[in-house]
Amino acid sequence: MKILVFSDSHGNPKYLAAALREHKGTVDLAIHLGDGLSDMERAGDLLDCTATATVIGNGEQFFERRLWADVPDETVISPDGVRILCCHGHKYRVKHGLSSLAEHAEQIGADLVLFGHTHDPFDGWEKTPSGKLIRFFNPGSVGLGYPASYGIVETVGGKFITSHRFFD
């Protein structure tokens, strides 16, 4: 399964739309990790995949919650046997480290955590309190990044590959 991962477009859908156009017809799932859900909704006509998933960011939570009342704070998906936790990250204070999110990820049995909020692309491992290593992936900001970025996750048979794509 090929998954596009976006976060933090913040009302600037230019690069999100460009990524959707580039991958049209080749992606199975598109995920927006919050702070720009309306951008994903506006670019929906460019989306040619079987599914979308979204979680609410702190921007929507504080300023637009009534518009996104049905969008969860986090969700877990399991494509091809990979358990993926998707969240914005603000509730776990990811700008101050990943330990709180790592502990939660371990509790729910996540293999991979997709998060946003920091606007900084990240791809690495974090050790949980019990010593388990969990992969963490932040696509960066598709609207406010310098440069703007998004992520691709490919899953096959319980394994996954993550990568970033950057705009000039």
C-alpha positions, -999 to 999 in steps of 0.1 A, spaced: 0 0 0 13 35 -9 3 63 15 8 100 11 12 118 45 6 155 49 6 179 79 4 215 87 -7 231 55 -22 260 74 -44 273 46 -17 271 20 -28 241 -2 -4 248 -32 21 221 -24 -5 196 -11 -24 200 -44 9 196 -63 17 164 -45 -18 150 -51 -14 158 -88 20 141 -90 8 109 -73 -27 108 -89 -37 72 -96 -7 57 -78 -17 61 -42 -40 40 -20 -44 63 10 -39 100 18 -35 111 54 -36 147 67 -23 149 103 -40 182 111 -37 220 109 -50 222 74 -79 198 71 -98 224 50 -69 223 25 -73 186 22 -111 190 17 -105 217 -10 -80 196 -29 -102 165 -27 -110 167 -64 -73 159 -71 -74 129 -49 -76 97 -68 -72 70 -42 -94 46 -24 -94 63 10 -84 92 32 -78 96 69 -76 127 89 -69 137 125 -75 171 141 -47 195 148 -44 221 175 -54 248 149 -87 231 141 -92 221 177 -90 256 191 -103 276 162 -125 254 141 -136 225 163 -173 229 155 -164 224 118 -145 192 124 -165 177 153 -164 142 137 -126 142 131 -107 122 158 -77 134 178 -59 103 166 -66 71 147 -49 37 142 -48 21 108 -33 -13 99 -24 -16 62 -7 -48 53 -2 -58 89 16 -26 100 -1 -9 130 2 29 124 -8 55 149 -17 88 133 -19 120 154 -11 157 152 12 154 182 4 186 202 -14 166 229 19 147 235 40 179 235 62 166 206 79 200 203 96 190 236 105 154 227 89 121 217 89 102 250 52 108 259 41 98 224 64 68 225 49 56 257 14 59 242 24 42 210 38 13 230 5 10 250 -15 7 218 10 -16 200 20 8 172 48 -2 148 49 33 132 38 67 145 29 95 120 28 129 136 30 166 127 29 199 147 66 206 147 68 215 110 101 197 109 105 166 88 117 137 110 123 100 104 138 80 133 134 56 161 124 63 197 129 40 226 98 34 248 100 31 286 103 -7 283 131 -5 258 111 -12 226 121 8 195 92 24 175 96 43 143 85 79 142 78 98 110 69 135 107 62 146 71 71 182 80 49 211 68 34 209 34 24 246 37 48 264 59 80 243 57 113 256 45 113 238 22 77 225 22 76 187 25 53 157 27 59 120 33 54 87 16 49 54 35 48 21 16 37 -10 34 40 -47 23 37 -78 44 41 -62 78 71 -41 68 72 -4 58 94 21 41 92 58 48 105 87 27 102 125 25 96 146 -6 106 183 -7 96 212 -28 121 239 -38 
